[in-house]
Amino acid sequence: MAGATAGPARAQSGAPPGNAEAAAVPRAPSPSGPPIRIVVPFAPGGTTDLVARLIAAGLQERLGGTPVLVENRPGAGATLGSQLVAASPPDGTTLVMSNVASHAIGPALYPNVRYDPVRDFTHIALVVSNPSVWVANPRTELHGLADVVRAARGGRGLDVATSGSGSSNHLLVVRFARLARVELNHVPYRGAGPAITDLIAGVVPLMSDSLPSASAHIRQGSVRAIAISSAERHPGFPEVPTFREQGFDLVSGSWFGLSGPAGLPAALAGRLARAVQETLTAPEVRARLIEAGGAPGDLTLAGYTEFVREEHARWGALVRLSGARVE
């Protein structure tokens, strides 16, 4: 997820005559009008990007063929792309993949965030949630968390990549380091894609990632999964032990949803929410999300709004307690 660069620190509206009820309901943009743009506030290749493209295809099918495009706008812990959407007209043409970084952690971590994660958005639907997983380059001696502790105490700490400052994966690194009393050097990238590329190449030895973006690499054997942050072992990856099993009482995860600017007409927000839910219940979409390690969401509108409010409060407290800072 996005943050400071690192590498190696690198409506058409209307209805048939006589249908007054339909005429009163705002429509999503039509094929003859502007497309819907879903802003992904991270670089291509990570969990948010993968989920956004699944949702975009489903929305396009269920909104009468309206083009739905994905636009990557990474930066500042996913807050730059989110700010763009918060400032956009509430006409349904500009939406954002809201997430734990942009709407829960970032506002507490970045002092210059110019939006309120609840008040300045219309929250449409929770799309998916998932645990974090720590993956190591298979050429290292990192087979479990005891090895991480040993390596971190053996010299000048241990480098750990993430998709960016302000992500839940970053906070997990900070919390683990405090709990284990070791030095972990956070290496933030502009998205999970470039981070895991460097992990596989051996530029960094370890990465804290979201399970969906790491799952294919785990199955291919190009990375080694050494710990998962769910309360119990994940049914899709039963061989990966939890943090708790390895002596560290840490449970953490990420979530991703769809939101628009504040003031989106209620009928239009409702239509978009229904389209998201129909997409998530499609067998092929559910299968892809579950196979990747995600749990499809079931919250829309008021339910998702309250979820974001609670997550903002919870993660804000964790940021303050952890002492996390932006590199």
C-alpha positions as CSV (number, residue, x, y, z in Angstrom):
1,M,0.0,0.0,0.0
2,A,1.3,3.3,-0.7
3,G,3.6,5.6,1.2
4,A,7.1,6.9,0.9
5,T,8.9,5.5,-2.0
6,A,11.4,2.8,-1.4
7,G,13.0,0.3,-3.6
8,P,16.0,-0.1,-2.3
9,A,14.8,3.4,-1.3
10,R,13.2,3.6,-4.4
11,A,-26.7,10.2,-16.0
12,Q,-27.9,9.9,-17.9
13,S,-31.3,9.9,-16.1
14,G,-34.7,9.3,-17.3
15,A,-37.3,6.6,-17.8
16,P,-39.9,5.4,-20.2
17,P,-42.9,7.7,-20.4
18,G,-45.4,7.0,-17.7
19,N,-42.9,5.4,-15.3
20,A,-42.8,8.2,-12.7
21,E,-41.0,6.0,-10.0
22,A,-38.2,5.2,-12.4
23,A,-37.9,8.8,-13.5
24,A,-37.2,9.8,-9.9
25,V,-34.4,7.4,-9.4
26,P,-30.9,8.7,-10.4
27,R,-29.2,6.3,-12.7
28,A,-25.5,5.3,-12.8
29,P,-23.8,7.0,-15.8
30,S,-24.9,5.4,-19.0
31,P,-22.7,4.0,-21.8
32,S,-23.4,7.2,-23.8
33,G,-22.1,9.3,-20.9
34,P,-18.8,9.5,-19.0
35,P,-17.5,6.2,-17.6
36,I,-17.3,5.4,-13.9
37,R,-13.7,5.7,-12.6
38,I,-12.6,3.6,-9.6
39,V,-9.6,5.2,-8.0
40,V,-7.2,2.6,-6.5
41,P,-4.9,4.6,-4.1
42,F,-2.0,2.1,-4.6
43,A,0.2,0.9,-7.3
44,P,-0.9,-1.9,-9.7
45,G,-0.4,-5.5,-8.6
46,G,-1.5,-5.4,-4.9
47,T,-4.7,-6.6,-3.2
48,T,-6.6,-3.4,-3.7
49,D,-5.8,-3.3,-7.4
50,L,-6.8,-7.0,-7.9
51,V,-10.1,-6.6,-6.0
52,A,-10.9,-3.3,-7.8
53,R,-10.6,-5.0,-11.2
54,L,-12.9,-7.8,-10.2
55,I,-15.5,-5.3,-8.9
56,A,-15.1,-3.1,-12.0
57,A,-15.9,-5.9,-14.3
58,G,-19.0,-6.9,-12.2
59,L,-20.3,-3.3,-12.0
60,Q,-19.9,-2.8,-15.8
61,E,-22.0,-6.0,-16.4
62,R,-24.7,-5.0,-13.9
63,L,-25.0,-1.3,-14.7
64,G,-26.1,-1.9,-18.3
65,G,-22.6,-1.8,-19.9
66,T,-21.5,1.5,-18.4
67,P,-17.7,1.5,-18.8
68,V,-16.0,1.1,-15.4
69,L,-12.3,1.9,-15.4
70,V,-9.6,1.4,-12.7
71,E,-7.1,4.2,-12.2
72,N,-4.1,3.8,-9.9
73,R,-3.3,6.9,-7.8
74,P,-0.7,5.8,-5.2
75,G,0.9,8.0,-2.6
76,A,1.0,8.9,1.1
77,G,-0.4,5.8,2.6
78,A,-3.4,5.7,0.1
79,T,-4.5,9.2,1.2
80,L,-3.7,11.0,-2.0
81,G,-6.1,9.1,-4.2
82,S,-8.7,9.2,-1.5
83,Q,-8.4,13.0,-1.2
84,L,-9.0,13.2,-5.0
85,V,-12.2,11.3,-4.7
86,A,-13.4,13.3,-1.6
87,A,-13.0,16.5,-3.6
88,S,-14.8,15.1,-6.7
89,P,-18.5,15.9,-7.6
90,P,-21.0,13.5,-6.1
91,D,-22.3,12.3,-9.5
92,G,-21.3,8.6,-9.3
93,T,-18.5,8.9,-11.9
94,T,-15.6,8.9,-9.4
95,L,-15.4,6.3,-6.7
96,V,-12.5,5.0,-4.6
97,M,-11.5,1.6,-3.2
98,S,-11.6,2.7,0.5
99,N,-9.5,0.6,2.8
100,V,-7.9,0.3,6.2
101,A,-4.9,2.4,5.2
102,S,-6.8,5.3,3.7
103,H,-9.8,5.4,6.0
104,A,-8.5,4.1,9.3
105,I,-4.7,4.3,9.7
106,G,-3.7,7.2,7.4
107,P,-5.8,9.9,9.0
108,A,-4.1,9.1,12.3
109,L,-0.6,8.7,10.9
110,Y,-0.3,11.5,8.3
111,P,-0.7,15.0,9.8
112,N,-1.7,16.7,6.6
113,V,-4.7,14.5,5.6
114,R,-7.4,16.9,4.4
115,Y,-10.4,14.7,4.6
116,D,-12.6,13.1,7.3
117,P,-12.8,9.4,6.5
118,V,-16.5,9.2,7.5
119,R,-18.0,12.7,6.9
120,D,-16.4,13.3,3.5
121,F,-17.4,10.1,1.8
122,T,-20.5,8.1,0.8
123,H,-19.6,4.6,1.9
124,I,-21.2,2.1,-0.5
125,A,-20.1,-1.4,0.4
126,L,-17.5,-3.5,2.1
127,V,-16.0,-5.7,-0.6
128,V,-13.5,-8.0,1.1
129,S,-11.4,-8.5,4.2
130,N,-8.3,-10.6,4.7
131,P,-5.4,-11.4,7.1
132,S,-1.8,-10.3,6.7
133,V,0.9,-12.9,6.0
134,W,4.6,-12.6,6.4
135,V,6.5,-14.1,3.5
136,A,10.3,-14.6,3.2
137,N,12.6,-15.1,0.3
138,P,13.0,-18.9,0.1
139,R,16.8,-18.6,-0.1
140,T,16.9,-17.1,3.4
141,E,17.0,-19.0,6.7
142,L,13.7,-17.4,7.8
143,H,11.3,-20.3,8.4
144,G,9.3,-18.9,11.3
145,L,9.0,-16.0,13.7
146,A,11.8,-17.3,16.0
147,D,14.1,-17.0,13.0
148,V,13.0,-13.4,12.5
149,V,13.8,-12.6,16.1
150,R,17.1,-14.3,15.8
151,A,18.1,-12.5,12.6
152,A,16.9,-9.1,13.9
153,R,19.1,-9.5,17.0
154,G,22.1,-10.7,15.1
155,G,23.2,-7.3,13.7
156,R,21.6,-4.1,12.6
157,G,18.1,-5.3,12.6
158,L,16.2,-6.9,9.8
159,D,14.7,-5.3,6.7
160,V,10.9,-5.9,6.2
161,A,9.1,-4.6,3.1
162,T,5.5,-3.5,3.0
163,S,3.3,-2.0,0.4
164,G,3.8,1.4,2.1
165,S,3.7,3.5,5.2
166,G,0.3,3.6,6.9
167,S,-0.8,0.2,5.9
168,S,-2.1,-2.5,8.3
169,N,0.9,-4.5,7.2
170,H,3.2,-1.7,8.3
171,L,1.5,-1.4,11.7
172,L,1.9,-5.2,12.1
173,V,5.7,-4.8,11.7
174,V,5.7,-2.0,14.3
175,R,3.6,-4.0,16.8
176,F,5.6,-7.2,16.3
177,A,8.9,-5.3,16.8
178,R,7.7,-3.8,20.1
179,L,6.3,-7.1,21.3
180,A,9.5,-9.1,20.4
181,R,11.8,-6.2,21.4
182,V,13.7,-6.4,18.2
183,E,14.7,-3.9,15.5
184,L,12.9,-4.3,12.3
185,N,13.8,-1.8,9.5
186,H,10.6,-0.9,7.7
187,V,11.1,-0.6,3.9
188,P,8.0,1.0,2.4
189,Y,7.2,0.6,-1.3
190,R,4.6,2.3,-3.5
191,G,2.4,-0.8,-3.6
192,A,2.6,-4.6,-3.0
193,G,3.5,-5.4,-6.6
194,P,7.0,-3.7,-6.6
195,A,7.6,-4.9,-3.0
196,I,7.1,-8.6,-3.7
197,T,9.1,-8.3,-6.9
198,D,12.1,-7.2,-4.8
199,L,11.4,-9.9,-2.2
200,I,11.6,-12.6,-4.9
201,A,14.7,-11.0,-6.3
202,G,16.4,-11.0,-2.8
203,V,16.6,-7.2,-2.5
204,V,14.7,-7.6,0.8
205,P,14.5,-10.8,2.9
206,L,11.0,-10.5,4.4
207,M,7.7,-8.8,3.6
208,S,4.5,-8.2,5.5
209,D,1.7,-8.4,2.9
210,S,-2.0,-8.9,2.5
211,L,-2.8,-12.6,1.9
212,P,-4.6,-12.1,-1.5
213,S,-1.6,-10.3,-3.1
214,A,0.8,-12.9,-1.8
215,S,-1.3,-16.1,-2.3
216,A,-0.3,-16.9,-5.9
217,H,3.4,-16.5,-5.0
218,I,3.0,-18.7,-2.0
219,R,1.4,-21.5,-4.0
220,Q,4.1,-21.1,-6.7
221,G,6.8,-21.4,-4.1
222,S,8.5,-18.2,-5.1
223,V,8.1,-16.9,-1.5
224,R,7.8,-18.8,1.8
225,A,4.9,-18.0,4.1
226,I,6.1,-18.0,7.7
227,A,3.2,-16.5,9.7
228,I,-0.4,-15.4,9.2
229,S,-2.2,-12.8,11.3
230,S,-5.6,-14.4,11.6
231,A,-6.9,-15.8,14.9
232,E,-6.8,-19.3,13.5
233,R,-5.0,-21.0,10.6
234,H,-6.5,-20.1,7.3
235,P,-8.4,-22.9,5.6
236,G,-6.8,-22.1,2.2
237,F,-3.3,-22.2,3.7
238,P,-3.5,-24.6,6.6
239,E,0.3,-25.2,6.6
240,V,1.0,-21.5,7.6
241,P,1.1,-21.1,11.4
242,T,-0.5,-18.0,13.1
243,F,1.4,-15.4,15.1
244,R,-0.3,-16.6,18.2
245,E,0.8,-20.2,17.7
246,Q,4.4,-18.9,17.5
247,G,4.1,-17.0,20.8
248,F,3.0,-13.5,19.7
249,D,-0.5,-12.4,20.5
250,L,-1.2,-10.5,17.3
251,V,-4.3,-10.6,15.2
252,S,-4.6,-8.2,12.3
253,G,-5.9,-7.8,8.8
254,S,-7.0,-5.5,6.0
255,W,-10.3,-4.6,4.4
256,F,-11.3,-3.0,1.1
257,G,-14.6,-1.4,0.1
258,L,-16.2,1.0,-2.4
259,S,-16.9,4.6,-1.6
260,G,-17.8,7.8,-3.3
261,P,-17.7,11.5,-2.4
262,A,-20.0,12.8,0.3
263,G,-23.4,13.8,-1.0
264,L,-23.9,10.9,-3.5
265,P,-27.7,10.7,-4.1
266,A,-29.1,7.9,-1.9
267,A,-30.9,6.1,-4.8
268,L,-27.6,6.1,-6.8
269,A,-25.6,4.9,-3.8
270,G,-28.2,2.1,-3.3
271,R,-28.0,1.0,-6.9
272,L,-24.2,0.8,-6.7
273,A,-24.4,-1.1,-3.4
274,R,-26.8,-3.6,-5.0
275,A,-24.5,-4.0,-8.0
276,V,-21.5,-4.7,-5.7
277,Q,-23.5,-7.2,-3.7
278,E,-24.7,-9.0,-6.8
279,T,-21.1,-9.1,-8.0
280,L,-19.9,-10.6,-4.7
281,T,-22.5,-13.3,-4.8
282,A,-21.5,-14.4,-8.3
283,P,-19.9,-17.9,-7.8
284,E,-16.8,-17.1,-10.0
285,V,-16.1,-13.9,-8.0
286,R,-16.6,-15.5,-4.6
287,A,-14.4,-18.4,-5.7
288,R,-11.6,-16.1,-6.8
289,L,-11.7,-14.0,-3.6
290,I,-11.8,-17.0,-1.3
291,E,-9.0,-18.8,-3.2
292,A,-6.9,-15.8,-2.8
293,G,-7.5,-15.7,1.0
294,G,-10.2,-13.1,1.2
295,A,-13.6,-13.1,2.9
296,P,-16.3,-11.4,0.7
297,G,-18.0,-8.5,2.5
298,D,-21.7,-8.3,3.5
299,L,-22.0,-4.6,4.7
300,T,-23.5,-1.9,2.6
301,L,-24.4,1.8,3.1
302,A,-25.2,2.5,6.8
303,G,-23.6,-0.7,7.9
304,Y,-20.3,-0.1,6.0
305,T,-20.3,3.6,7.2
306,E,-20.5,2.5,10.8
307,F,-17.8,-0.1,10.1
308,V,-15.5,2.6,8.8
309,R,-16.2,4.8,11.8
310,E,-15.3,2.0,14.2
311,E,-12.2,1.0,12.3
312,H,-11.0,4.7,12.2
313,A,-11.3,4.9,16.0
314,R,-9.7,1.5,16.6
315,W,-6.7,1.9,14.3
316,G,-6.2,5.5,15.4
317,A,-5.7,4.2,19.0
318,L,-3.3,1.5,17.8
319,V,-1.3,4.1,15.8
320,R,-0.9,6.2,19.0
321,L,0.0,3.2,21.2
322,S,2.4,1.7,18.7
323,G,4.4,4.9,18.2
324,A,4.3,4.2,14.4
325,R,5.6,7.0,12.2
326,V,6.0,7.8,8.6
327,E,9.4,7.1,7.1
